[in-house]
Amino acid sequence: MKPDDPGQLEETLFARQRLEMVQQQIENRGIKEKRVLAAMNKVPRHMFVDDRLKAEAYKDRPLAIGKDQTISQPYIVAFMSAAAESAPMIKFLKLVRAAATRQFFWPNWRRKSIVLN
């Protein structure tokens, strides 16, 4: 590719935005796991959003990805990834999964607690 190739320049800009995102939004908030930081610096978030939102891909907010779904803000993705490696977080993740399953299958259910084994 030529150095002035618009596609290469755009990818360079996104790579710089990813690096800033990792440093400012994730590391500065206490996420220190090297594998999580490396993954967050490698995954091209801009490829998962509509073209009109690509410029927003590395901002500190969730973004629409279609069909009433969102991609979570970068810190939340990093936090959940780091938590997934932590044994004490397993019950928390089970709770999240149980709550999401309940919401999907029984959206009008009003019970306020879920018991985990």
Helices and strands as residue ranges (DSSP letters): H 6-21, I 22-26, G 27-29, H 34-42, G 45-48, G 51-56, E 63-66, E 69-71, H 74-84, G 87-89, H 90-105
